[in-house]
Amino acid sequence: MRNESERPVSFVYKWIAGLICFVAIFAVAMVFGAADTTLGDVWMALTSHATGEKILLLREIRLPREIAAIFVGAALAVSGAIMQGMTRNPLADPGLLGLTAGANAALAVTIAFIPSANYFYIMLACFVGAAVGSSLVFGIGAIRKGGFSPLRIVLAGAAVSAFLYAIAEGIGLAFKISKDVSMWTAGGIIGTSWGQLQVIVPFIVIGIIIALILSRQLTILSLSEEVAVGLGQKTLRVKTILFIVTILLAGASVALVGNMTFIGLMIPHIVRAIVGKDYRFAIPMSALAGASFMLLADTLGRTINAPYETPVAAIVAILGLPFFLFIVHKGGKAFS
């Protein structure tokens, strides 16, 4: 009983430490880039109505970009945590389970057949595509008896993702929109505008809030289906809501930055090593850690070869692929 009473206090300190790291990374992300700026310039851009060249660059170009990184990182990390808890699959990740591939395919279809579609309709298409992609993965994974084994789900996800990416590429070639499709699938937040954020951010915020509300039920569900039923939990309803939340978060992320895998795999594993398996703590910490990681990745992308940009997706993949192989080697228990 003593440990249980002390844990929330411990989490508060860990949360404060994470918040300090987040603020420091955000400051670094705002200062460093192709244009030389200082902390004073950043402070002026955030707190005043000044209109200098550097101030406008920070306020209209770099700030919306970093806000996009914050919300996308948080959304992908939380969606990954939900999927790992809900499926009890340590390899679950929105990018590995067909969500991002489905959203990309839907985006290609929308650009090809409805070229006048605005950002809101593109986002809705991404939601539908994410739902279709993940439904195909879980449908294929459920064909054989024995439930959803982690290996079967990952293999189904790889096959479905390859198929959907091929559809997106084929549509791009057939309709000569390969460049437009590639700009999305490459993954990045270059050119993010305040208008795009106004459309996307509310969906991400709503999704994370619902995940926080259902975090206790997710913790029980992550232990065992039988335990959840025995405690009176309406597992079908909880799973349905959480599945919709995952689609909401992954679809919104793809609509904003394109394909960005491995964040939803890495961050929840690292977070569980810090705060434990209770999703009341893991969900908010995943959001904070995901936001910090995405900020750091974007900063590296802008500064490694400045003034040229290194795709953020490439940086995330360089870090994520070895992590994925390490988790597979450890049987999913390396950080749990």
C-alpha angles and dihedrals in degrees: 000000000000093000092050092052092048097047099077090052090049090050091052090057091046090048091051091049090049091048091052090051090048093052091047092050091046090053091049091048092052095046102043124067143092090305118064110241136159136216087257091058090049091050091050091049092051100041108029142050094236116144106203120141095255092042092053091046091053095043100043103030114019100034097054088045093054092044087054089051091051096052096039092049091048093046095050093045093049093045089051092050091050093050094047091050096042096048095031084227114138090200096055115127132153090241094049097045101056101262098112093038091051091048091049092050091049090048091053091049091050094049091048101045102026104034091165093057112130126223094272093057091045088054092050089050089053090052091052092046092050090052093049094047095050092043090055091051095049091042092054091043091054097050094090124057121256102066129257108330114192092236094050093049093049092049091048089048092052092049096046092044092052090049094049093045088052089053090051092049092046092052089047092055096041095050095033093240096118091122093054093046092046091053088062101038093048088068121230146129100227111142097013108166134203089247092059091048091052089058100041106034097064091057092050092047092050091048094051092047091052089048090053091049091052096039093107092052090047091054091054091044091051091059100054140323090230093052091050092051091045090055090054096255116156093228098182093054093045092048092048093051093045091047090053090048090052091051089048093052097041094042093050091048094051091046088057106036108007124226113006113161133178098033090094089049101045104040100053091050092051092044094051088055088056105039104016133240098303104113091206084075100026096057098056092040091049090053091051095043093045091052091049093047093050091048090052093047092050091048090052090048091054098043109034093077103010132207084028119065127236110212111257090220089061092053092047091048092050089056097035103049096059088044091052092050090047091052091048090050091051093046093247094297102096096107102014 
